[in-house]
Amino acid sequence: MAGDHSRSLGKGSAAPGPVPEGVIRLYSMRFCPFAQRTRLVLHAKGISHEIINVNLKNKPDWFFEKNPFGLVPVLETSKGQLIYESPITCEYLDEAFPGKKLMPSEPYERAFQKMVLEHFSKITPIVFKYFVAVKDGQDTTAPKAEIAEKFGKLEEILSKRNTVFYGGDSISMLDYMIWPWFERLEPFQLKESLSHTPKLQHWMEAMKEDPAVKATMTDPQTYRGYLQLYLKNSPEACDYGL
């Protein structure tokens, strides 16, 4: 069975067979923060799954039949149902499988988590833009200030709520949705952006203790190696370190 650390399938590879009964399949890529969201939820809920890694720098033709956008994550059920887009895959898993519910049951709290996620979605492209600017030796003052300002907003939310996590005193969906980018702050050279956000720092430390976070974490050194190849458009990037 394919797993988190299996080599990726690229152009010319045969399409995987049907998904076995009693298992859900995730098409992923080891270093993708969006796919990590889905992996976090699979682990948090203890869902029996298999992972097929896809080479995003050399995509197989059959993958576009799984997701016309050609992006991970994609879930496939044993009935051949396909679900893609990371927040949608995570919500699907939460609703379709038993165990602890990660989305709050109270309507306002659900709406609140979605609104914060909408704010957070504006940060992710800036983080990557900043990293590319660093690599190219460009001025990084503007993106860095923008990231610090947006982290300040996230700090404010935790302060107002006065809780360790965004949904209260235990981890909920929103925490998993934003975690992958915080895990990558060190390789993205953005650790100091948290210097004025003690609540966020405390949240990060608490998140690192979570079993699902531990199970899906990538060592910063390995991630840096992947990034170097990714920026060179190398088809070897997705399999770095295997």
Accessible surface in RSA format (square Angstrom, percent):
REM  Atomic radii and reference values for relative SASA: ProtOr
REM  Chains: A
REM  Algorithm: Lee & Richards
REM  Probe-radius: 1.40
REM  Slices: 20
REM RES _ NUM      All-atoms   Total-Side   Main-Chain    Non-polar    All polar
REM                ABS   REL    ABS   REL    ABS   REL    ABS   REL    ABS   REL
RES MET A   1   170.64  88.4  81.11  53.7  89.53 213.2  76.96  65.4  93.68 124.1
RES ALA A   2    37.33  34.3  19.16  29.6  18.17  41.3  25.96  36.6  11.37  30.1
RES GLY A   3    29.13  35.9   0.00   N/A  29.13  35.9  26.56  72.9   2.57   5.8
RES ASP A   4    29.39  20.6  21.46  21.4   7.93  18.8  14.00  33.0  15.39  15.3
RES HIS A   5   132.32  72.3 115.77  80.5  16.55  42.3  88.68  91.4  43.65  50.8
RES SER A   6    32.43  27.4  22.00  29.4  10.43  24.0  30.21  64.3   2.22   3.1
RES ARG A   7   138.45  58.1 125.32  63.9  13.13  31.3  65.16  89.1  73.29  44.4
RES SER A   8    17.03  14.4   1.12   1.5  15.91  36.7   1.00   2.1  16.03  22.5
RES LEU A   9    56.52  31.5  55.40  39.6   1.13   2.8  56.52  39.7   0.00   0.0
RES GLY A  10    13.91  17.2   0.00   N/A  13.91  17.2   7.00  19.2   6.91  15.5
RES LYS A  11   125.14  61.0 101.93  62.5  23.21  55.3  80.10  72.1  45.04  48.0
RES GLY A  12    80.94  99.8   0.00   N/A  80.94  99.8  43.31 118.9  37.63  84.3
RES SER A  13    33.43  28.2  13.72  18.3  19.71  45.4  23.65  50.4   9.78  13.7
RES ALA A  14    88.09  81.0  64.25  99.2  23.84  54.2  75.21 105.9  12.88  34.1
RES ALA A  15    57.35  52.7  33.51  51.7  23.84  54.2  33.51  47.2  23.84  63.1
RES PRO A  16    27.92  20.4   6.02   5.5  21.90  79.6  17.31  14.3  10.61  65.9
RES GLY A  17    43.83  54.1   0.00   N/A  43.83  54.1  29.65  81.4  14.18  31.8
RES PRO A  18   127.20  92.7 105.40  96.1  21.80  79.2 114.58  94.6  12.62  78.5
RES VAL A  19     8.98   5.9   0.21   0.2   8.77  21.1   0.33   0.3   8.65  23.5
RES PRO A  20    61.06  44.5  48.94  44.6  12.12  44.1  61.06  50.4   0.00   0.0
RES GLU A  21   153.22  88.0 129.44  97.9  23.78  56.6  64.28 124.3  88.94  72.6
RES GLY A  22    63.32  78.1   0.00   N/A  63.32  78.1  43.76 120.1  19.56  43.8
RES VAL A  23    26.20  17.2  16.60  15.0   9.60  23.1  19.48  16.9   6.72  18.2
RES ILE A  24     4.58   2.6   3.82   2.8   0.77   1.8   3.82   2.7   0.77   2.1
RES ARG A  25     9.73   4.1   9.73   5.0   0.00   0.0   0.00   0.0   9.73   5.9
RES LEU A  26     0.00   0.0   0.00   0.0   0.00   0.0   0.00   0.0   0.00   0.0
RES TYR A  27     0.00   0.0   0.00   0.0   0.00   0.0   0.00   0.0   0.00   0.0
RES SER A  28     0.47   0.4   0.47   0.6   0.00   0.0   0.00   0.0   0.47   0.7
RES MET A  29     5.45   2.8   5.45   3.6   0.00   0.0   5.45   4.6   0.00   0.0
RES ARG A  30    20.54   8.6  16.47   8.4   4.07   9.7   7.64  10.4  12.90   7.8
RES PHE A  31     2.42   1.2   1.87   1.2   0.55   1.4   1.87   1.1   0.55   1.6
RES CYS A  32    12.01   9.1  10.33  11.5   1.67   3.9   2.86   7.2   9.15   9.9
RES PRO A  33    21.50  15.7  21.50  19.6   0.00   0.0  21.50  17.8   0.00   0.0
RES PHE A  34    85.51  42.8  85.51  53.0   0.00   0.0  85.51  51.8   0.00   0.0
RES ALA A  35     0.00   0.0   0.00   0.0   0.00   0.0   0.00   0.0   0.00   0.0
RES GLN A  36     0.94   0.5   0.94   0.7   0.00   0.0   0.52   1.1   0.41   0.3
RES ARG A  37    10.81   4.5  10.81   5.5   0.00   0.0   0.00   0.0  10.81   6.6
RES THR A  38     0.00   0.0   0.00   0.0   0.00   0.0   0.00   0.0   0.00   0.0
RES ARG A  39    13.16   5.5  13.16   6.7   0.00   0.0   2.21   3.0  10.95   6.6
RES LEU A  40     0.00   0.0   0.00   0.0   0.00   0.0   0.00   0.0   0.00   0.0
RES VAL A  41     0.00   0.0   0.00   0.0   0.00   0.0   0.00   0.0   0.00   0.0
RES LEU A  42     0.40   0.2   0.00   0.0   0.40   1.0   0.00   0.0   0.40   1.1
RES HIS A  43    64.47  35.2  44.65  31.0  19.82  50.7  32.51  33.5  31.96  37.2
RES ALA A  44    38.26  35.2   3.23   5.0  35.03  79.7  10.80  15.2  27.45  72.7
RES LYS A  45    20.25   9.9   0.37   0.2  19.88  47.3   4.96   4.5  15.29  16.3
RES GLY A  46    67.56  83.3   0.00   N/A  67.56  83.3  36.53 100.2  31.03  69.5
RES ILE A  47    12.72   7.2   3.30   2.5   9.42  22.7   7.79   5.6   4.93  13.4
RES SER A  48    69.94  59.1  53.42  71.3  16.51  38.0  41.76  88.9  28.18  39.5
RES HIS A  49    42.16  23.0  23.71  16.5  18.45  47.2  15.93  16.4  26.23  30.5
RES GLU A  50    14.16   8.1  12.63   9.6   1.53   3.6   2.49   4.8  11.67   9.5
RES ILE A  51     2.33   1.3   2.01   1.5   0.31   0.8   2.01   1.4   0.31   0.8
RES ILE A  52    15.79   9.0  15.27  11.4   0.52   1.3  15.79  11.4   0.00   0.0
RES ASN A  53     3.44   2.4   2.50   2.4   0.95   2.3   1.56   3.8   1.88   1.8
RES VAL A  54     0.00   0.0   0.00   0.0   0.00   0.0   0.00   0.0   0.00   0.0
RES ASN A  55    11.75   8.1  11.75  11.4   0.00   0.0   0.07   0.2  11.68  11.3
RES LEU A  56    41.00  22.8  28.21  20.2  12.79  32.1  28.21  19.8  12.79  34.4
RES LYS A  57    62.62  30.6  31.05  19.0  31.57  75.2  18.53  16.7  44.09  47.0
RES ASN A  58    54.48  37.6  49.61  47.9   4.88  11.7   8.40  20.2  46.08  44.5
RES LYS A  59    51.03  24.9  44.56  27.3   6.48  15.4  18.27  16.4  32.76  34.9
RES PRO A  60     0.34   0.2   0.34   0.3   0.00   0.0   0.34   0.3   0.00   0.0
RES ASP A  61   100.62  70.5  92.20  91.8   8.42  19.9  37.90  89.2  62.72  62.6
RES TRP A  62    21.01   8.4  18.23   8.8   2.78   6.5  19.68  10.5   1.33   2.2
RES PHE A  63     0.00   0.0   0.00   0.0   0.00   0.0   0.00   0.0   0.00   0.0
RES PHE A  64    91.22  45.6  82.10  50.9   9.12  23.7  82.57  50.1   8.65  24.8
RES GLU A  65   139.75  80.2 116.03  87.8  23.72  56.5  49.26  95.3  90.49  73.9
RES LYS A  66    31.01  15.1  30.08  18.5   0.93   2.2   3.83   3.4  27.19  29.0
RES ASN A  67     1.44   1.0   1.44   1.4   0.00   0.0   0.00   0.0   1.44   1.4
RES PRO A  68    89.43  65.2  67.71  61.7  21.72  79.0  69.95  57.8  19.48 121.1
RES PHE A  69   125.52  62.8 105.54  65.4  19.99  52.0 110.92  67.2  14.61  41.8
RES GLY A  70     0.00   0.0   0.00   N/A   0.00   0.0   0.00   0.0   0.00   0.0
RES LEU A  71    91.95  51.2  91.85  65.7   0.10   0.2  91.86  64.5   0.09   0.3
RES VAL A  72    10.34   6.8   0.59   0.5   9.76  23.5   1.03   0.9   9.31  25.3
RES PRO A  73     3.53   2.6   2.93   2.7   0.60   2.2   2.93   2.4   0.60   3.7
RES VAL A  74     0.00   0.0   0.00   0.0   0.00   0.0   0.00   0.0   0.00   0.0
RES LEU A  75     0.00   0.0   0.00   0.0   0.00   0.0   0.00   0.0   0.00   0.0
RES GLU A  76    15.82   9.1  15.82  12.0   0.00   0.0   0.00   0.0  15.82  12.9
RES THR A  77    15.54  11.1  14.27  14.5   1.27   3.0  14.79  19.9   0.75   1.1
RES SER A  78    40.65  34.4  14.76  19.7  25.89  59.6   1.77   3.8  38.88  54.5
RES LYS A  79   171.63  83.7 134.27  82.4  37.35  88.9  91.20  82.1  80.43  85.7
RES GLY A  80    41.87  51.6   0.00   N/A  41.87  51.6  22.80  62.6  19.07  42.7
RES GLN A  81    92.13  51.5  85.19  62.3   6.93  16.5  37.68  80.2  54.45  41.3
RES LEU A  82    67.50  37.6  38.59  27.6  28.92  72.7  38.59  27.1  28.92  77.8
RES ILE A  83    24.75  14.1  21.31  15.9   3.44   8.3  24.75  17.8   0.00   0.0
RES TYR A  84    64.36  30.0  59.06  33.6   5.29  13.8  29.05  21.8  35.30  43.5
RES GLU A  85    72.51  41.6  67.58  51.1   4.93  11.7  25.05  48.5  47.46  38.8
RES SER A  86     5.79   4.9   2.71   3.6   3.08   7.1   0.27   0.6   5.52   7.7
RES PRO A  87    52.24  38.1  48.77  44.5   3.47  12.6  49.80  41.1   2.44  15.2
RES ILE A  88   100.10  57.0  97.34  72.5   2.77   6.7  99.58  71.7   0.52   1.4
RES THR A  89     0.00   0.0   0.00   0.0   0.00   0.0   0.00   0.0   0.00   0.0
RES CYS A  90     0.39   0.3   0.39   0.4   0.00   0.0   0.39   1.0   0.00   0.0
RES GLU A  91    44.92  25.8  44.82  33.9   0.09   0.2  11.39  22.0  33.52  27.4
RES TYR A  92    64.86  30.3  59.83  34.0   5.03  13.1  48.90  36.7  15.96  19.7
RES LEU A  93     0.00   0.0   0.00   0.0   0.00   0.0   0.00   0.0   0.00   0.0
RES ASP A  94     2.40   1.7   2.40   2.4   0.00   0.0   0.16   0.4   2.24   2.2
RES GLU A  95   114.65  65.8  88.56  67.0  26.08  62.1  39.77  76.9  74.87  61.1
RES ALA A  96    53.71  49.4  15.97  24.6  37.74  85.8  26.44  37.2  27.27  72.2
RES PHE A  97    53.48  26.8  51.66  32.0   1.82   4.7  53.42  32.4   0.06   0.2
RES PRO A  98   111.58  81.3  98.14  89.5  13.44  48.8 108.16  89.3   3.42  21.2
RES GLY A  99    54.22  66.9   0.00   N/A  54.22  66.9  34.92  95.8  19.31  43.2
RES LYS A 100   109.58  53.5  89.67  55.0  19.92  47.4  90.84  81.8  18.75  20.0
RES LYS A 101   110.23  53.8  91.93  56.4  18.30  43.6  85.86  77.3  24.37  26.0
RES LEU A 102     4.65   2.6   2.97   2.1   1.68   4.2   2.97   2.1   1.68   4.5
RES MET A 103    15.52   8.0   9.45   6.3   6.06  14.4   6.47   5.5   9.05  12.0
RES PRO A 104    27.18  19.8  15.13  13.8  12.05  43.8  27.18  22.4   0.00   0.0
RES SER A 105   109.76  92.8  82.32 109.9  27.44  63.2  53.18 113.2  56.58  79.3
RES GLU A 106    88.59  50.9  84.16  63.7   4.43  10.5  56.77 109.8  31.82  26.0
RES PRO A 107   100.03  72.9  93.84  85.5   6.19  22.5  95.60  78.9   4.43  27.5
RES TYR A 108   121.97  56.9 115.77  65.9   6.20  16.1  92.36  69.4  29.61  36.5
RES GLU A 109    43.34  24.9  43.34  32.8   0.00   0.0  22.00  42.6  21.34  17.4
RES ARG A 110    66.86  28.1  66.86  34.1   0.00   0.0  18.47  25.2  48.39  29.3
RES ALA A 111    44.57  41.0  38.24  59.0   6.33  14.4  44.02  62.0   0.55   1.5
RES PHE A 112    23.56  11.8  23.56  14.6   0.00   0.0  23.56  14.3   0.00   0.0
RES GLN A 113     4.04   2.3   3.06   2.2   0.98   2.3   3.36   7.1   0.68   0.5
RES LYS A 114    98.32  48.0  91.53  56.2   6.80  16.2  55.63  50.1  42.69  45.5
RES MET A 115    98.14  50.8  94.66  62.6   3.48   8.3  57.49  48.9  40.65  53.9
RES VAL A 116     4.63   3.0   4.61   4.2   0.02   0.0   4.63   4.0   0.00   0.0
RES LEU A 117    28.07  15.6  27.96  20.0   0.10   0.3  27.96  19.6   0.10   0.3
RES GLU A 118   105.09  60.3 103.55  78.3   1.54   3.7  43.12  83.4  61.97  50.6
RES HIS A 119   121.55  66.4 115.84  80.5   5.71  14.6  68.38  70.5  53.17  61.9
RES PHE A 120     1.09   0.5   0.59   0.4   0.49   1.3   1.09   0.7   0.00   0.0
RES SER A 121    47.96  40.5  38.27  51.1   9.69  22.3  35.37  75.3  12.59  17.6
RES LYS A 122   106.51  52.0 101.99  62.6   4.53  10.8  88.78  79.9  17.74  18.9
RES ILE A 123     3.56   2.0   3.56   2.6   0.00   0.0   3.56   2.6   0.00   0.0
RES THR A 124    18.19  12.9  13.65  13.8   4.54  10.8   5.20   7.0  12.99  19.6
RES PRO A 125    82.44  60.1  69.33  63.2  13.11  47.6  78.79  65.0   3.65  22.7
RES ILE A 126    11.94   6.8  11.44   8.5   0.50   1.2  11.89   8.6   0.05   0.1
RES VAL A 127     1.68   1.1   1.68   1.5   0.00   0.0   1.68   1.5   0.00   0.0
RES PHE A 128    67.78  33.9  67.73  42.0   0.05   0.1  67.73  41.1   0.05   0.1
RES LYS A 129   123.80  60.4 116.53  71.5   7.27  17.3  76.37  68.7  47.43  50.5
RES TYR A 130     8.96   4.2   8.96   5.1   0.00   0.0   0.00   0.0   8.96  11.0
RES PHE A 131     3.15   1.6   3.15   2.0   0.00   0.0   3.15   1.9   0.00   0.0
RES VAL A 132    46.77  30.8  46.77  42.3   0.00   0.0  46.77  40.6   0.00   0.0
RES ALA A 133     7.83   7.2   7.14  11.0   0.69   1.6   7.45  10.5   0.38   1.0
RES VAL A 134    42.97  28.3  27.34  24.8  15.63  37.7  30.57  26.6  12.40  33.6
RES LYS A 135    94.36  46.0  61.14  37.5  33.22  79.1  33.14  29.8  61.22  65.2
RES ASP A 136    88.65  62.1  56.63  56.4  32.01  75.7  19.55  46.0  69.09  68.9
RES GLY A 137    69.66  85.9   0.00   N/A  69.66  85.9  35.90  98.5  33.76  75.6
RES GLN A 138   108.75  60.8  91.85  67.1  16.90  40.2  35.90  76.4  72.85  55.3
RES ASP A 139   116.36  81.5  87.11  86.7  29.24  69.1  46.11 108.5  70.24  70.1
RES THR A 140    28.27  20.1  26.44  26.8   1.83   4.4   3.73   5.0  24.54  37.1
RES THR A 141    93.03  66.2  86.66  87.9   6.37  15.2  73.68  99.0  19.35  29.3
RES ALA A 142    72.91  67.0  61.39  94.7  11.52  26.2  69.33  97.6   3.58   9.5
RES PRO A 143    12.74   9.3  11.97  10.9   0.77   2.8  12.63  10.4   0.10   0.6
RES LYS A 144    59.99  29.3  59.56  36.5   0.43   1.0  33.08  29.8  26.91  28.7
RES ALA A 145    62.25  57.2  48.47  74.8  13.77  31.3  57.59  81.1   4.66  12.3
RES GLU A 146    68.27  39.2  63.30  47.9   4.97  11.8  22.90  44.3  45.37  37.0
RES ILE A 147     0.00   0.0   0.00   0.0   0.00   0.0   0.00   0.0   0.00   0.0
RES ALA A 148    46.46  42.7  38.55  59.5   7.90  18.0  38.92  54.8   7.53  19.9
RES GLU A 149    90.27  51.8  76.74  58.1  13.53  32.2  54.96 106.3  35.31  28.8
RES LYS A 150    48.08  23.5  46.64  28.6   1.43   3.4  12.42  11.2  35.65  38.0
RES PHE A 151     3.46   1.7   3.46   2.1   0.00   0.0   3.46   2.1   0.00   0.0
RES GLY A 152    29.02  35.8   0.00   N/A  29.02  35.8  24.54  67.3   4.48  10.0
RES LYS A 153   106.52  52.0 104.65  64.2   1.88   4.5  73.45  66.1  33.07  35.2
RES LEU A 154     3.75   2.1   3.75   2.7   0.00   0.0   3.75   2.6   0.00   0.0
RES GLU A 155    20.49  11.8  20.49  15.5   0.00   0.0  16.51  31.9   3.98   3.2
RES GLU A 156    88.80  51.0  85.27  64.5   3.53   8.4  31.68  61.3  57.12  46.6
RES ILE A 157    33.11  18.8  31.96  23.8   1.15   2.8  33.11  23.8   0.00   0.0
RES LEU A 158     0.95   0.5   0.95   0.7   0.00   0.0   0.95   0.7   0.00   0.0
RES SER A 159    52.45  44.3  37.31  49.8  15.14  34.9  26.98  57.4  25.47  35.7
RES LYS A 160   166.20  81.1 130.16  79.9  36.04  85.8  95.85  86.3  70.35  74.9
RES ARG A 161    65.69  27.6  41.53  21.2  24.16  57.5  20.15  27.5  45.53  27.6
RES ASN A 162   113.68  78.4  92.89  89.8  20.79  50.1  19.55  47.0  94.13  91.0
RES THR A 163    34.40  24.5  24.22  24.6  10.18  24.3  29.63  39.8   4.76   7.2
RES VAL A 164    47.54  31.3  43.42  39.3   4.12   9.9  46.33  40.3   1.21   3.3
RES PHE A 165    19.57   9.8  19.57  12.1   0.00   0.0  19.57  11.9   0.00   0.0
RES TYR A 166     0.05   0.0   0.00   0.0   0.05   0.1   0.00   0.0   0.05   0.1
RES GLY A 167    34.34  42.3   0.00   N/A  34.34  42.3   1.55   4.2  32.79  73.4
RES GLY A 168    16.35  20.2   0.00   N/A  16.35  20.2  16.12  44.2   0.23   0.5
RES ASP A 169   115.59  81.0  89.00  88.6  26.59  62.9  36.61  86.2  78.98  78.8
RES SER A 170    67.02  56.6  61.20  81.7   5.82  13.4  37.94  80.8  29.08  40.7
RES ILE A 171    16.21   9.2  13.29   9.9   2.92   7.0  13.29   9.6   2.92   7.9
RES SER A 172    13.11  11.1  13.11  17.5   0.00   0.0  13.11  27.9   0.00   0.0
RES MET A 173     9.03   4.7   9.03   6.0   0.00   0.0   9.03   7.7   0.00   0.0
RES LEU A 174     2.11   1.2   0.77   0.5   1.35   3.4   2.11   1.5   0.00   0.0
RES ASP A 175     0.00   0.0   0.00   0.0   0.00   0.0   0.00   0.0   0.00   0.0
RES TYR A 176     6.39   3.0   6.39   3.6   0.00   0.0   0.00   0.0   6.39   7.9
RES MET A 177     3.63   1.9   3.63   2.4   0.00   0.0   2.10   1.8   1.53   2.0
RES ILE A 178     0.00   0.0   0.00   0.0   0.00   0.0   0.00   0.0   0.00   0.0
RES TRP A 179     0.42   0.2   0.42   0.2   0.00   0.0   0.42   0.2   0.00   0.0
RES PRO A 180     0.00   0.0   0.00   0.0   0.00   0.0   0.00   0.0   0.00   0.0
RES TRP A 181    13.13   5.3  12.80   6.2   0.33   0.8   5.27   2.8   7.86  12.7
RES PHE A 182     2.45   1.2   0.86   0.5   1.59   4.1   1.02   0.6   1.43   4.1
RES GLU A 183    21.97  12.6   7.39   5.6  14.57  34.7   9.16  17.7  12.80  10.5
RES ARG A 184     4.34   1.8   4.31   2.2   0.02   0.1   2.90   4.0   1.44   0.9
RES LEU A 185     0.96   0.5   0.96   0.7   0.00   0.0   0.96   0.7   0.00   0.0
RES GLU A 186    74.89  43.0  69.91  52.9   4.98  11.9  23.32  45.1  51.57  42.1
RES PRO A 187     1.57   1.1   1.43   1.3   0.14   0.5   1.43   1.2   0.14   0.9
RES PHE A 188     8.46   4.2   8.46   5.2   0.00   0.0   8.46   5.1   0.00   0.0
RES GLN A 189    84.80  47.4  69.14  50.5  15.66  37.3  36.68  78.1  48.12  36.5
RES LEU A 190     0.00   0.0   0.00   0.0   0.00   0.0   0.00   0.0   0.00   0.0
RES LYS A 191    95.87  46.8  89.09  54.7   6.78  16.1  58.36  52.5  37.51  40.0
RES GLU A 192   113.50  65.2  99.71  75.4  13.79  32.8  39.81  77.0  73.70  60.2
RES SER A 193    12.76  10.8   0.55   0.7  12.21  28.1   6.69  14.2   6.08   8.5
RES LEU A 194     5.38   3.0   5.30   3.8   0.07   0.2   5.38   3.8   0.00   0.0
RES SER A 195    71.13  60.1  42.70  57.0  28.43  65.5  39.49  84.1  31.65  44.3
RES HIS A 196   164.81  90.1 144.63 100.5  20.18  51.6 104.09 107.3  60.73  70.7
RES THR A 197     5.20   3.7   5.20   5.3   0.00   0.0   5.20   7.0   0.00   0.0
RES PRO A 198    90.69  66.1  84.87  77.4   5.81  21.1  86.59  71.5   4.10  25.5
RES LYS A 199    76.12  37.1  71.21  43.7   4.91  11.7  38.40  34.6  37.72  40.2
RES LEU A 200     0.00   0.0   0.00   0.0   0.00   0.0   0.00   0.0   0.00   0.0
RES GLN A 201    74.88  41.9  72.98  53.3   1.90   4.5  25.41  54.1  49.47  37.5
RES HIS A 202   105.60  57.7 101.00  70.2   4.60  11.8  75.39  77.7  30.21  35.2
RES TRP A 203     0.08   0.0   0.00   0.0   0.08   0.2   0.01   0.0   0.07   0.1
RES MET A 204     7.79   4.0   7.79   5.2   0.00   0.0   5.20   4.4   2.58   3.4
RES GLU A 205    99.67  57.2  97.17  73.5   2.50   5.9  46.79  90.5  52.88  43.2
RES ALA A 206    24.01  22.1  10.90  16.8  13.12  29.8  19.06  26.8   4.96  13.1
RES MET A 207     0.00   0.0   0.00   0.0   0.00   0.0   0.00   0.0   0.00   0.0
RES LYS A 208    64.44  31.4  60.78  37.3   3.66   8.7  37.13  33.4  27.31  29.1
RES GLU A 209   121.02  69.5 107.82  81.6  13.20  31.4  47.16  91.2  73.86  60.3
RES ASP A 210    21.05  14.7  15.76  15.7   5.29  12.5   5.70  13.4  15.35  15.3
RES PRO A 211   103.17  75.2  96.16  87.7   7.02  25.5  99.53  82.2   3.65  22.7
RES ALA A 212     4.39   4.0   1.27   2.0   3.11   7.1   2.75   3.9   1.64   4.3
RES VAL A 213     0.00   0.0   0.00   0.0   0.00   0.0   0.00   0.0   0.00   0.0
RES LYS A 214   121.26  59.2 100.54  61.7  20.72  49.3  61.50  55.4  59.76  63.7
RES ALA A 215    53.12  48.8  20.99  32.4  32.13  73.1  33.06  46.6  20.06  53.1
RES THR A 216     2.21   1.6   0.00   0.0   2.21   5.3   1.04   1.4   1.17   1.8
RES MET A 217    78.61  40.7  51.81  34.3  26.80  63.8  13.64  11.6  64.97  86.1
RES THR A 218    25.30  18.0  17.05  17.3   8.25  19.7  10.82  14.5  14.48  21.9
RES ASP A 219    77.92  54.6  66.67  66.4  11.24  26.6  36.63  86.2  41.29  41.2
RES PRO A 220    40.68  29.7  39.76  36.2   0.92   3.3  40.68  33.6   0.00   0.0
RES GLN A 221   115.56  64.6 113.14  82.7   2.42   5.8  50.91 108.4  64.65  49.0
RES THR A 222    37.88  26.9  34.86  35.3   3.03   7.2  16.66  22.4  21.22  32.1
RES TYR A 223     9.64   4.5   9.64   5.5   0.00   0.0   2.54   1.9   7.10   8.8
RES ARG A 224    73.67  30.9  72.70  37.1   0.97   2.3  35.22  48.1  38.45  23.3
RES GLY A 225     9.46  11.7   0.00   N/A   9.46  11.7   7.76  21.3   1.70   3.8
RES TYR A 226    10.71   5.0  10.71   6.1   0.00   0.0   1.56   1.2   9.16  11.3
RES LEU A 227     2.08   1.2   2.08   1.5   0.00   0.0   2.08   1.5   0.00   0.0
RES GLN A 228    92.01  51.5  88.39  64.6   3.62   8.6  17.10  36.4  74.91  56.8
RES LEU A 229    46.14  25.7  46.14  33.0   0.00   0.0  46.14  32.4   0.00   0.0
RES TYR A 230    71.21  33.2  69.57  39.6   1.64   4.3  26.14  19.6  45.07  55.6
RES LEU A 231    61.31  34.1  31.31  22.4  30.01  75.4  34.07  23.9  27.24  73.3
RES LYS A 232   154.27  75.3 125.21  76.8  29.06  69.2  89.49  80.5  64.78  69.0
RES ASN A 233   103.32  71.2  90.10  87.1  13.22  31.8  22.20  53.4  81.12  78.4
RES SER A 234    19.11  16.1  15.81  21.1   3.30   7.6  13.59  28.9   5.53   7.7
RES PRO A 235    69.12  50.4  67.13  61.2   1.99   7.2  67.13  55.4   1.99  12.4
RES GLU A 236   101.20  58.1  99.31  75.1   1.89   4.5  43.92  85.0  57.28  46.8
RES ALA A 237     0.04   0.0   0.04   0.1   0.00   0.0   0.04   0.1   0.00   0.0
RES CYS A 238     2.89   2.2   1.50   1.7   1.39   3.3   0.09   0.2   2.81   3.0
RES ASP A 239    14.69  10.3   9.91   9.9   4.78  11.3   1.76   4.2  12.92  12.9
RES TYR A 240    78.74  36.8  73.57  41.9   5.17  13.5  40.10  30.1  38.64  47.6
RES GLY A 241    63.67  78.5   0.00   N/A  63.67  78.5  24.69  67.8  38.97  87.3
RES LEU A 242    84.42  47.0  21.71  15.5  62.70 157.6  51.64  36.3  32.78  88.2
END  Absolute sums over single chains surface
CHAIN  1 A    11409.2       8977.6       2431.6       6699.9       4709.3
END  Absolute sums over all chains
TOTAL         11409.2       8977.6       2431.6       6699.9       4709.3
